[in-house]
Amino acid sequence: MKKMCKHIGGLTTHKGITFVGLKNKLHIYNDCTFSMKPYNNITKHKTTNIPFIRGFFKLFNAVKMASSTLIGKISIFFICLSILFFTIDLFKGENINQAQTGLTSIIINVLINVLIIVAMIIYSRIISAKHGLEHKLIWLYNKGYNINLESVRNAPKAIPRCGGTFLGIILFFSIIWNFTGLSALWLWLIIPSIGFELFLLADKDKWYSKIIFFPGWCVQQITTSNGLSDYIVQRHIDAFKIFINCEENHSQKCS
């Protein structure tokens, strides 16, 4: 299989694995049945792929995917709650550039970040085998390798292009914000813009890429695993190949 653009994304939940491309979305259920339907991916346009701006569109796409899951709804709730508190402070006339370096504020914010990460790790641990398979299939496709039972077994379960990598970057910026006094507004702007560019750099073959990827690699050692039967893996491979054929064949309509 020839090397393609790295546009395939995935999401693993307790219901199965979902893959999205530029035109289609595939959901493989736990019983190995699958469904596929057209998907309007906003990141396929050139205007949504401008450096330092594309991260906002990618984040929107990720939230859109996760909104159908329990952990996604919880995350969206916390995001909306944070935006609400920030807006209230803004209209109250609070100085949003005021450094928040108080020890109590730092401890509370760090604890919130840690609790969110722990909750996500626990949830991911429940679905770790499927999560690992999702990574393997995406990694093989992005590298242009043949996708078969043997190659999937030998593929890495921890890859840079995973939400775990971005999670480590978010935690880093959150800690920096607490200790330097950067306002909440700057944090919301920095994470999708600079944070996503660092996320892309983690997938490069550079020495600094390994440093950026390391926190995400640690998270994925906990949230991904092997252990699925050959039958389950093969059924996922078959469905994934149908999905890829639809993505690569512009004239083919898949539903």
C-alpha positions as a Python dict, from the first residue, in 0.01 Angstrom:
ca = {
    (1, 'M'): (0, 0, 0),
    (2, 'K'): (143, 336, -100),
    (3, 'K'): (209, 606, 157),
    (4, 'M'): (-82, 847, 192),
    (5, 'C'): (-136, 1179, 364),
    (6, 'K'): (-178, 1146, 738),
    (7, 'H'): (-544, 1234, 749),
    (8, 'I'): (-685, 923, 915),
    (9, 'G'): (-798, 974, 1275),
    (10, 'G'): (-942, 735, 1528),
    (11, 'L'): (-1131, 715, 1853),
    (12, 'T'): (-1176, 411, 2076),
    (13, 'T'): (-1470, 383, 2316),
    (14, 'H'): (-1641, 106, 2511),
    (15, 'K'): (-1861, 54, 2204),
    (16, 'G'): (-1579, -5, 1957),
    (17, 'I'): (-1343, 185, 1729),
    (18, 'T'): (-1431, 480, 1507),
    (19, 'F'): (-1209, 590, 1218),
    (20, 'V'): (-1258, 916, 1031),
    (21, 'G'): (-1104, 1032, 706),
    (22, 'L'): (-1162, 1328, 481),
    (23, 'K'): (-1486, 1188, 338),
    (24, 'N'): (-1600, 887, 541),
    (25, 'K'): (-1648, 764, 896),
    (26, 'L'): (-1619, 397, 993),
    (27, 'H'): (-1744, 248, 1320),
    (28, 'I'): (-1644, -108, 1409),
    (29, 'Y'): (-1858, -244, 1691),
    (30, 'N'): (-1748, -485, 1963),
    (31, 'D'): (-1917, -776, 1784),
    (32, 'C'): (-1698, -696, 1478),
    (33, 'T'): (-1987, -571, 1267),
    (34, 'F'): (-1931, -229, 1118),
    (35, 'S'): (-2108, 65, 958),
    (36, 'M'): (-1974, 339, 735),
    (37, 'K'): (-2123, 666, 626),
    (38, 'P'): (-2014, 994, 464),
    (39, 'Y'): (-1833, 1235, 692),
    (40, 'N'): (-1785, 1606, 638),
    (41, 'N'): (-1434, 1664, 771),
    (42, 'I'): (-1376, 2038, 794),
    (43, 'T'): (-998, 1987, 801),
    (44, 'K'): (-991, 1881, 434),
    (45, 'H'): (-996, 2244, 317),
    (46, 'K'): (-675, 2443, 263),
    (47, 'T'): (-802, 2730, 477),
    (48, 'T'): (-828, 2496, 777),
    (49, 'N'): (-467, 2379, 745),
    (50, 'I'): (-282, 2706, 798),
    (51, 'P'): (-7, 2660, 1063),
    (52, 'F'): (-97, 2789, 1412),
    (53, 'I'): (-462, 2817, 1301),
    (54, 'R'): (-528, 2456, 1201),
    (55, 'G'): (-511, 2343, 1563),
    (56, 'F'): (-844, 2513, 1637),
    (57, 'F'): (-1013, 2323, 1356),
    (58, 'K'): (-849, 1995, 1460),
    (59, 'L'): (-964, 2049, 1818),
    (60, 'F'): (-1319, 2119, 1700),
    (61, 'N'): (-1311, 1800, 1493),
    (62, 'A'): (-1187, 1599, 1791),
    (63, 'V'): (-1457, 1739, 2019),
    (64, 'K'): (-1715, 1659, 1751),
    (65, 'M'): (-1597, 1297, 1745),
    (66, 'A'): (-1578, 1262, 2123),
    (67, 'S'): (-1918, 1421, 2188),
    (68, 'S'): (-2089, 1086, 2130),
    (69, 'T'): (-1899, 918, 2416),
    (70, 'L'): (-1938, 942, 2793),
    (71, 'I'): (-1580, 1055, 2853),
    (72, 'G'): (-1623, 1305, 2570),
    (73, 'K'): (-1935, 1454, 2725),
    (74, 'I'): (-1757, 1486, 3061),
    (75, 'S'): (-1459, 1661, 2896),
    (76, 'I'): (-1687, 1898, 2705),
    (77, 'F'): (-1869, 1978, 3030),
    (78, 'F'): (-1542, 2081, 3199),
    (79, 'I'): (-1441, 2287, 2895),
    (80, 'C'): (-1775, 2470, 2894),
    (81, 'L'): (-1752, 2521, 3271),
    (82, 'S'): (-1404, 2673, 3237),
    (83, 'I'): (-1522, 2906, 2961),
    (84, 'L'): (-1822, 3008, 3174),
    (85, 'F'): (-1607, 3096, 3478),
    (86, 'F'): (-1362, 3285, 3257),
    (87, 'T'): (-1648, 3483, 3094),
    (88, 'I'): (-1799, 3569, 3435),
    (89, 'D'): (-1463, 3698, 3559),
    (90, 'L'): (-1423, 3899, 3239),
    (91, 'F'): (-1761, 4073, 3275),
    (92, 'K'): (-1697, 4132, 3646),
    (93, 'G'): (-1396, 4336, 3543),
    (94, 'E'): (-1136, 4096, 3679),
    (95, 'N'): (-788, 4156, 3547),
    (96, 'I'): (-736, 3853, 3323),
    (97, 'N'): (-368, 3936, 3297),
    (98, 'Q'): (-330, 3915, 3672),
    (99, 'A'): (-72, 3653, 3760),
    (100, 'Q'): (-227, 3361, 3940),
    (101, 'T'): (80, 3242, 4124),
    (102, 'G'): (-71, 3183, 4465),
    (103, 'L'): (20, 2845, 4611),
    (104, 'T'): (-345, 2748, 4664),
    (105, 'S'): (-439, 2839, 4308),
    (106, 'I'): (-145, 2640, 4171),
    (107, 'I'): (-227, 2331, 4378),
    (108, 'I'): (-598, 2339, 4286),
    (109, 'N'): (-530, 2377, 3914),
    (110, 'V'): (-266, 2104, 3912),
    (111, 'L'): (-498, 1869, 4104),
    (112, 'I'): (-782, 1932, 3856),
    (113, 'N'): (-552, 1851, 3564),
    (114, 'V'): (-424, 1538, 3736),
    (115, 'L'): (-776, 1417, 3821),
    (116, 'I'): (-891, 1464, 3461),
    (117, 'I'): (-589, 1273, 3333),
    (118, 'V'): (-638, 991, 3586),
    (119, 'A'): (-1005, 961, 3488),
    (120, 'M'): (-912, 942, 3120),
    (121, 'I'): (-641, 683, 3191),
    (122, 'I'): (-883, 463, 3388),
    (123, 'Y'): (-1137, 482, 3106),
    (124, 'S'): (-870, 413, 2845),
    (125, 'R'): (-742, 116, 3045),
    (126, 'I'): (-1083, -47, 3012),
    (127, 'I'): (-1060, -23, 2633),
    (128, 'S'): (-680, -57, 2609),
    (129, 'A'): (-669, -357, 2372),
    (130, 'K'): (-895, -192, 2115),
    (131, 'H'): (-710, 136, 2165),
    (132, 'G'): (-382, -38, 2081),
    (133, 'L'): (-534, -193, 1768),
    (134, 'E'): (-661, 148, 1655),
    (135, 'H'): (-306, 285, 1681),
    (136, 'K'): (-155, -7, 1492),
    (137, 'L'): (-390, 25, 1196),
    (138, 'I'): (-342, 403, 1168),
    (139, 'W'): (37, 372, 1205),
    (140, 'L'): (65, 107, 932),
    (141, 'Y'): (-148, 312, 694),
    (142, 'N'): (42, 635, 755),
    (143, 'K'): (374, 456, 699),
    (144, 'G'): (250, 301, 376),
    (145, 'Y'): (303, -57, 497),
    (146, 'N'): (93, -358, 402),
    (147, 'I'): (-184, -416, 652),
    (148, 'N'): (-220, -781, 743),
    (149, 'L'): (-235, -994, 1056),
    (150, 'E'): (143, -1022, 1090),
    (151, 'S'): (218, -654, 1034),
    (152, 'V'): (-51, -553, 1284),
    (153, 'R'): (97, -784, 1547),
    (154, 'N'): (442, -626, 1498),
    (155, 'A'): (324, -264, 1480),
    (156, 'P'): (374, -34, 1783),
    (157, 'K'): (78, 28, 2010),
    (158, 'A'): (215, 367, 2122),
    (159, 'I'): (232, 626, 1844),
    (160, 'P'): (292, 1003, 1841),
    (161, 'R'): (-38, 1080, 1666),
    (162, 'C'): (-253, 1002, 1967),
    (163, 'G'): (-459, 1215, 2202),
    (164, 'G'): (-226, 1098, 2480),
    (165, 'T'): (57, 1297, 2323),
    (166, 'F'): (-159, 1608, 2307),
    (167, 'L'): (-269, 1544, 2666),
    (168, 'G'): (92, 1565, 2782),
    (169, 'I'): (136, 1893, 2594),
    (170, 'I'): (-179, 2036, 2751),
    (171, 'L'): (-58, 1942, 3101),
    (172, 'F'): (278, 2109, 3029),
    (173, 'F'): (114, 2435, 2925),
    (174, 'S'): (-123, 2421, 3223),
    (175, 'I'): (170, 2396, 3464),
    (176, 'I'): (357, 2677, 3287),
    (177, 'W'): (43, 2893, 3307),
    (178, 'N'): (15, 2841, 3683),
    (179, 'F'): (377, 2927, 3755),
    (180, 'T'): (425, 3216, 3512),
    (181, 'G'): (92, 3390, 3557),
    (182, 'L'): (-22, 3370, 3195),
    (183, 'S'): (-391, 3452, 3174),
    (184, 'A'): (-659, 3194, 3101),
    (185, 'L'): (-721, 3368, 2769),
    (186, 'W'): (-362, 3307, 2658),
    (187, 'L'): (-387, 2945, 2766),
    (188, 'W'): (-694, 2887, 2549),
    (189, 'L'): (-510, 3043, 2254),
    (190, 'I'): (-175, 2872, 2309),
    (191, 'I'): (-295, 2512, 2347),
    (192, 'P'): (-474, 2477, 2010),
    (193, 'S'): (-217, 2684, 1816),
    (194, 'I'): (132, 2616, 1951),
    (195, 'G'): (21, 2296, 2124),
    (196, 'F'): (-98, 2138, 1800),
    (197, 'E'): (220, 2237, 1616),
    (198, 'L'): (421, 2061, 1889),
    (199, 'F'): (187, 1763, 1849),
    (200, 'L'): (284, 1745, 1480),
    (201, 'L'): (654, 1781, 1564),
    (202, 'A'): (627, 1479, 1793),
    (203, 'D'): (569, 1268, 1483),
    (204, 'K'): (889, 1379, 1310),
    (205, 'D'): (1213, 1182, 1297),
    (206, 'K'): (1409, 1435, 1504),
    (207, 'W'): (1581, 1418, 1843),
    (208, 'Y'): (1346, 1679, 1991),
    (209, 'S'): (1044, 1484, 1862),
    (210, 'K'): (1126, 1203, 2105),
    (211, 'I'): (1129, 1453, 2392),
    (212, 'I'): (789, 1595, 2294),
    (213, 'F'): (646, 1245, 2248),
    (214, 'F'): (784, 1100, 2574),
    (215, 'P'): (497, 1209, 2806),
    (216, 'G'): (246, 1076, 2554),
    (217, 'W'): (443, 753, 2523),
    (218, 'C'): (422, 707, 2901),
    (219, 'V'): (46, 762, 2896),
    (220, 'Q'): (2, 513, 2613),
    (221, 'Q'): (194, 243, 2798),
    (222, 'I'): (-101, 246, 3039),
    (223, 'T'): (-386, 314, 2799),
    (224, 'T'): (-295, 71, 2520),
    (225, 'S'): (-229, -302, 2514),
    (226, 'N'): (-238, -614, 2299),
    (227, 'G'): (-431, -933, 2365),
    (228, 'L'): (-704, -946, 2099),
    (229, 'S'): (-765, -1271, 1917),
    (230, 'D'): (-655, -1318, 1555),
    (231, 'Y'): (-1020, -1339, 1452),
    (232, 'I'): (-1105, -998, 1601),
    (233, 'V'): (-791, -838, 1458),
    (234, 'Q'): (-860, -978, 1111),
    (235, 'R'): (-1221, -857, 1113),
    (236, 'H'): (-1099, -507, 1201),
    (237, 'I'): (-838, -524, 923),
    (238, 'D'): (-1104, -620, 668),
    (239, 'A'): (-1333, -332, 771),
    (240, 'F'): (-1042, -86, 781),
    (241, 'K'): (-933, -181, 428),
    (242, 'I'): (-1284, -118, 295),
    (243, 'F'): (-1274, 221, 465),
    (244, 'I'): (-933, 303, 315),
    (245, 'N'): (-1049, 205, -33),
    (246, 'C'): (-1339, 445, -1),
    (247, 'E'): (-1106, 723, 113),
    (248, 'E'): (-864, 671, -175),
    (249, 'N'): (-1126, 619, -446),
    (250, 'H'): (-1278, 963, -508),
    (251, 'S'): (-1545, 825, -739),
    (252, 'Q'): (-1672, 564, -496),
    (253, 'K'): (-1964, 642, -268),
    (254, 'C'): (-1961, 454, 61),
    (255, 'S'): (-2250, 426, 302),
}
